[in-house]
Amino acid sequence: MKLTDSDNDKKWEEEEKRAENLLQKTVTTRVLLGVIAVLLIFILVLLTIVVNRRDSRQDKADSDLQQSITDYDREQREREEQVLEEEKQPEADKPVPEEPEEEVEESEEEEEPVSSDNEKTAIVVDIEDENDEAYTKEFILKEAYPYFADNKQDAIWDLAHLKRYVKLSKGLEGTGDYYYQGDVDSEGKPHGTGLAIYEKNSYYFGEWSHGTRNGKGTWFRFYINQKNKSNAMGVYMAHSYSGDWSDDLPNGEGAEHYDVDVSKLASTQGRILQNVVGPFKNGLYNGDMYANTVDYTGNIQEWDGIAKEGVFTLWRDMSAIGECAVWRYVDDHSVCLDIDKSENKNQGIRELLK
C-alpha cells in the first residue's frame, strides 16, 4: 500500500513526539540522579561531622579523666607540703588550733601506765561500777561496745562525734596507749574479742591475740573538724578497714573505705578513691586490687590494679612526665588514673603503718 504525503506527515509528527518524550524522561532521570547524589554527599558529610564530634568529646572526656586525678594529686601534695612547713615553724609562730564551740570541763583522771619501752600499752578498764559519769572511759567503753559488736555503723558514727568521745580520744594523744574493753589473757593483755579506743578518733573492734590485733576486725578513724596532710581538702569524713589482721596490721583479704563529702569535690578536682578491695600485706596493697572512685556529681566508676607490697605495676610508661598509670578503667583499659612517680611506694593504709 502506498502512503500519501498526509500519512507521512502524521507519522513524522508521531516520531517527533516520541523523541521529545524520551528526551524529557532522560533529562528528568538525570536531574533525579543529581539530586540523589547531592543528598548522599550531604549525608556523608553530616555523618563525618557527627563522628568527629563524638570522637572529640570522647578524647576530651578521656583527657579530663586522666588529668583530673593528676590535678587532685598535685593539689594534695601542695597542701601536704604546706602542712609540713607549718609543723616545722617554731612554737610561737604556729597557729593556735581551733577549740570546740563549747568547752567541757576537765575531769580528774587516774594516772595511766606507759610501758618502759614506749610500745603501746592496753589500759583494760574495770566496768563493774555502772554509776560512773558519762565522761569517764568506763562509761564510754561500756556504752559503745554493743554497737561495735553489732556493727551498727550509723550509731557508731553518732557516738564517735559526741564531745565526750572526742575528748576521751584526744586525751590519748602522744601517749602510745589505748583504752580497751573485752577478753584478756592471763597477763591482762587483749586476747579474744574486744574494743579499743585510740588517739585521733580511732577505734578497733575485733579479734586479738596476746595484745595484738589478729584475726577478723574493723578499724575506724573519723575526721572531725580536721584538715591535715592526710585529709588536705577536707573531703574525707571517715576512713575504715574491715577484714583480716595479723601482727597489728591488715594482712589478708580486706576492704578499705572512705566516707566522702561529695559537695566538697569541685568539678576541677574530678574523682577521688572511695573503696579499695583486695589482698593486703602489712597494711600495703598486695595483689590484684579493685577500686572505685566517686566524682562531684556522685558518679561512681570502677578500676583495677596490680600491686606488690605497696608498689603498683604500671599500665603504661609515663616516666617522661614523672607520672605513673596505676589504676585502669574497667570499661576502657586505655583510660588510667595516674599518680606522681615518687608516690608509687607504700601504697596502702598509711595511717596504720608502723
WOGIGI-V62439 format. One record per backbone hydrogen bond with DSSP energy under -1.0 kcal/mol. NH is the residue of the N-H (numbers start at 1). CO is the residue of the C=O. If there is no record, write none. Layout:
nh={NH & NH}
co={CO & CO}
This chain:
nh={8 & 9 & 10 & 11 & 12 & 13 & 14 & 15 & 16 & 17 & 18 & 19 & 20 & 21 & 22 & 23 & 24 & 25 & 26 & 27 & 28 & 29 & 30 & 31 & 32 & 33 & 34 & 35 & 36 & 37 & 38 & 39 & 40 & 41 & 42 & 43 & 44 & 45 & 46 & 47 & 48 & 49 & 50 & 51 & 52 & 53 & 54 & 55 & 56 & 57 & 58 & 59 & 60 & 61 & 62 & 63 & 64 & 65 & 66 & 67 & 68 & 69 & 71 & 72 & 73 & 74 & 75 & 76 & 77 & 78 & 79 & 80 & 81 & 82 & 83 & 84 & 85 & 86 & 87 & 88 & 93 & 94 & 118 & 123 & 125 & 136 & 140 & 141 & 142 & 143 & 144 & 145 & 148 & 149 & 150 & 151 & 152 & 153 & 156 & 157 & 158 & 159 & 160 & 161 & 162 & 166 & 167 & 168 & 169 & 170 & 171 & 172 & 173 & 175 & 178 & 179 & 180 & 181 & 183 & 185 & 188 & 191 & 192 & 194 & 195 & 196 & 197 & 198 & 203 & 204 & 205 & 206 & 207 & 208 & 209 & 211 & 212 & 214 & 215 & 217 & 218 & 219 & 220 & 221 & 222 & 223 & 224 & 231 & 234 & 237 & 238 & 239 & 240 & 241 & 242 & 243 & 244 & 245 & 246 & 248 & 249 & 251 & 252 & 254 & 255 & 256 & 257 & 258 & 259 & 261 & 262 & 264 & 265 & 266 & 269 & 272 & 274 & 275 & 276 & 277 & 278 & 280 & 281 & 283 & 284 & 285 & 286 & 287 & 289 & 290 & 291 & 292 & 293 & 294 & 295 & 298 & 301 & 303 & 304 & 305 & 307 & 308 & 310 & 311 & 313 & 315 & 321 & 322 & 323 & 324 & 326 & 327 & 328 & 329 & 330 & 335 & 337 & 339 & 341 & 343 & 344 & 345 & 347 & 349 & 350 & 352 & 353}
co={4 & 5 & 6 & 7 & 8 & 9 & 10 & 11 & 12 & 13 & 14 & 15 & 16 & 17 & 18 & 19 & 20 & 21 & 22 & 23 & 24 & 25 & 26 & 27 & 28 & 29 & 30 & 31 & 32 & 33 & 34 & 35 & 36 & 37 & 38 & 39 & 40 & 41 & 42 & 43 & 44 & 45 & 46 & 47 & 48 & 49 & 50 & 51 & 52 & 53 & 54 & 55 & 56 & 57 & 58 & 59 & 60 & 61 & 62 & 63 & 64 & 65 & 67 & 68 & 69 & 70 & 71 & 72 & 73 & 74 & 75 & 76 & 77 & 78 & 79 & 80 & 81 & 82 & 83 & 84 & 90 & 90 & 115 & 178 & 180 & 133 & 136 & 137 & 138 & 139 & 140 & 141 & 144 & 145 & 146 & 148 & 147 & 151 & 152 & 153 & 154 & 155 & 156 & 157 & 159 & 162 & 163 & 164 & 165 & 166 & 167 & 169 & 170 & 172 & 121 & 197 & 123 & 195 & 193 & 189 & 185 & 183 & 208 & 206 & 181 & 204 & 179 & 202 & 220 & 196 & 218 & 194 & 216 & 192 & 212 & 190 & 209 & 207 & 245 & 243 & 205 & 241 & 203 & 239 & 201 & 237 & 222 & 228 & 231 & 259 & 259 & 221 & 257 & 219 & 255 & 217 & 253 & 215 & 249 & 213 & 246 & 244 & 280 & 278 & 242 & 276 & 240 & 274 & 238 & 235 & 260 & 261 & 262 & 264 & 266 & 294 & 292 & 292 & 256 & 290 & 254 & 252 & 284 & 250 & 281 & 347 & 279 & 307 & 305 & 277 & 303 & 275 & 301 & 272 & 299 & 295 & 293 & 291 & 328 & 289 & 287 & 311 & 285 & 308 & 306 & 325 & 318 & 319 & 318 & 339 & 337 & 337 & 304 & 335 & 302 & 332 & 327 & 324 & 322 & 340 & 341 & 343 & 310 & 283 & 348 & 349 & 350}
